[in-house]
């Protein structure tokens, strides 16, 4: 239950910080640049530098560092699974044998590298939703995709779908927590017994959750129709996006940091 309460993925945290005030297009463009730099990282010094940048960005965004770390909880199982695959199935110099399984030095190094890379990817990507309002994110995505509209690309519809999906992640987590508490009050147990029994215990949670999802979708569609929503054609905005010199400087600084870290890591390699 505490696991659900501490999840922050997909949530927006209001704060008066320079990162929050940036144009959403700047932050959207900065995310793939940063993720590319993390993918290129392989040296322990590079990972340490990215971790330091993560802490500095959290401080600059005026977000609690623990809140940022909570955004990685949904992928911890994936990180552990990926690390185990690298540990047990990577050939190299043996350091430990457990029956028919051999753990190699190269496998441990690859597991640590891949695990840190996945965690950093999720943590840096989470800053986009933590510091950007859902509607600003939708407007930014639509503006970035707008050159493709002439080729029939549904820019507005795609941006709206992505924004709705992000917006309803916290709502669904809240509903899941409420259903689990109701089941616990009726004597259900989610952390006892074998794995199969635990999975069966979640069936009474999944069924009402699916019903709530469809109800929410129908209510949202009805509300949008009641407000005469007919897509993006001809729509105006109360607060149009404006790209400023500060956004250009922030994006250029992001590219410069990624290039500098990549060059520094290359100089450390033999």
Long-range contacts (C-beta under 8 A, 24 or more apart in sequence): 1-177, 1-180, 1-181, 1-184, 3-73, 4-173, 4-176, 4-177, 4-180, 5-177, 6-70, 6-73, 7-70, 7-71, 7-73, 7-74, 7-170, 7-173, 8-67, 8-68, 8-70, 8-71, 8-126, 8-130, 9-71, 9-73, 9-74, 9-126, 9-129, 9-169, 10-129, 10-166, 10-167, 10-169, 10-170, 11-129, 11-130, 11-169, 11-170, 12-129, 12-130, 12-131, 12-132, 12-133, 12-134, 13-63, 13-67, 13-130, 13-131, 15-61, 15-62, 15-63, 15-131, 16-62, 17-60, 17-61, 17-62, 17-63, 17-131, 18-60, 18-246, 19-57, 19-60, 19-61, 19-127, 19-131, 20-61, 20-131, 20-132, 22-131, 22-246, 22-247, 22-250, 23-140, 23-241, 23-242, 23-243, 23-244, 23-247, 24-132, 24-136, 24-137, 24-139, 24-140, 24-141, 24-241, 25-140, 25-143, 25-144, 25-241, 25-243, 25-247, 26-243, 26-247, 26-248, 26-250, 26-251, 27-127, 27-128, 27-131, 27-132, 27-140, 28-128, 28-137, 28-140, 28-141, 28-144, 29-144, 29-251, 30-250, 30-251, 30-254, 31-124, 31-125, 31-127, 31-128, 33-251, 33-254, 33-255, 33-258, 34-124, 34-254, 34-258, 35-121, 35-124, 35-125, 36-258, 37-257, 37-258, 37-261, 37-262, 38-117, 38-120, 38-121, 38-124, 39-117, 39-121, 40-262, 40-265, 41-117, 41-120, 41-261, 41-265, 42-113, 42-265, 43-265, 43-268, 43-269, 45-264, 45-265, 45-268, 46-261, 46-264, 46-265, 46-268, 47-113, 47-116, 47-117, 47-120, 49-261, 49-264, 50-120, 50-124, 50-261, 51-120, 53-257, 54-120, 54-123, 54-124, 57-124, 57-127, 61-127, 61-130, 61-131, 63-130, 63-131, 67-130, 68-123, 68-126, 68-127, 68-130, 69-123, 71-122, 71-123, 71-126, 71-130, 72-119, 72-122, 72-123, 72-126, 74-122, 75-118, 75-119, 75-122, 78-118, 79-115, 79-118, 79-119, 80-115, 82-111, 82-114, 82-115, 82-118, 83-111, 83-112, 83-114, 83-115, 84-111, 86-110, 86-111, 86-114, 87-111, 129-166, 134-163, 134-166, 134-167, 135-163, 136-241, 137-162, 137-163, 137-166, 138-162, 138-163, 139-237, 139-241, 140-241, 142-232, 143-241, 155-232, 156-231, 156-232, 156-233, 156-235, 157-231, 157-232, 160-232, 164-220, 168-216, 171-216, 172-209, 172-212, 172-213, 175-209, 175-212, 176-205, 176-209, 179-204, 179-205, 179-208, 179-209, 180-205
